[in-house]
Amino acid sequence: MDRRIRRSHNVAMPLVWGVLAHEWWGVSRKLAWDSWQALASCRWSDVVEFRQGILLWPSITSGRDAAVSHGLTPQSVLRIVELLVQDRRLSTTEAAQLEEAVLRCVSATGEWR
């Protein structure tokens, strides 16, 4: 079985994903880029719906409150990361880095800090 990661490499990353992944969660720019390529290349319906929510996000300037109003919860992000691993769009190492970064931004009650 081929275990290589399959994802696009040249899909423009929306600013909102860069801000979320790099600035809010603190992942490297490379991981922000690679995770967007994973999101952009996955055709699973849950991932497509998640991606559409990111693409339709009008502005990142409204802050973390906007994340909740756009349905971006820590739980939804972690679920999507796991789906991307299952579809071989992210490596387990990349997923672990993303998950750790997201969890650092989550309160004890499971909400964004």
N, C-alpha and C positions, 0 to 999 in steps of 0.2 A: 504494500500500500504506500502510495506517495504521501509523505508527511510535510512536504514543502508548503510554505505560506503562499496563498494565492490572493493577490489583491492588486488593484490598480496602482499606478505610480505617478500619475500626472493629472489627477482631478483637482481642480482648484478648491482650496479649503476656505470655507466661509469664515469671516472674521469672528463671528460668534463662537465657533468651535475653537479657534485659536485662543481666544480670551478665556473660555471655559477651561480648556485643557491645560494651557501653559500658564496663564496668569492666576486663575482661581485655584486650580488643583495643583499646580506646580510641577507638571511633568515637563520633560525636555521638549524643545521645539521639534526635534526629530520624532519623538513619540507622538506628539500632537499631530504631526503630518501623517505618520504611518497609521495612526488610529483612524484619521479621517479617510485615508485610502481604503482601509478595511471597511469602514462604514459605507463608503461610496460604491464599493464593489460587491457587497453582499445583497442578495436578492430575497432573503427571507422576509416575510411580511412584517414581523415585529421590528426588524432592523430598518426596513424601508419606512415604516411609520415613524420611528424614532428620528431617522434622518430627515424626513419631511418636516418634522417639528423644528429641527435645528435650522433648516433652510428657510422656513417661513417666519422665523424669529425676527421681528422688525428691527430691534436694536438691543445691544448689550448694555447700553447706558442705564437701563432701568434697574440693574443690579440683581442680587440674588432672589429678591421677591419675584422678579419676572420669571426666574427658573421654575418656581412652583406654579405660577399661573400658566406657564407653557407646558406643564406636565413633566418637567425634568426633575425627578426626585433621585436621591441617592440609590434607591432600590431599582429604579428604571435603568440608570446608568450601569449598575453592576450586572443586571440581567442581560443587557445588550452586550457588555464585554464578554460574558460567558457564551452568548450565542455566536459572537465573532470567533471565539476560540473553537467552538464546535464546528463551525464552517471553515476553519483553517484560514481565517482572514487575519487573526492575531496569533502570535506565539504565546505559550503559557508564561514566558518571561515578561513579555509586553503586557499581558493581561494582569499579571501580579503587580507590576509597576503602576498601572492605571488604577487598579483596585485599592492599593495602598494609598495612593494620592487622594482618591475620592474619600476614602474612610478617614483621612486626616481632616477633612472638611465637614465631617458629620458629627453632630452632637450625640450624647448618650441616648437621646430619644429617637435617633434615626433621621433627624432633619438637618438641612444645611445650616452651618454656623454662620 
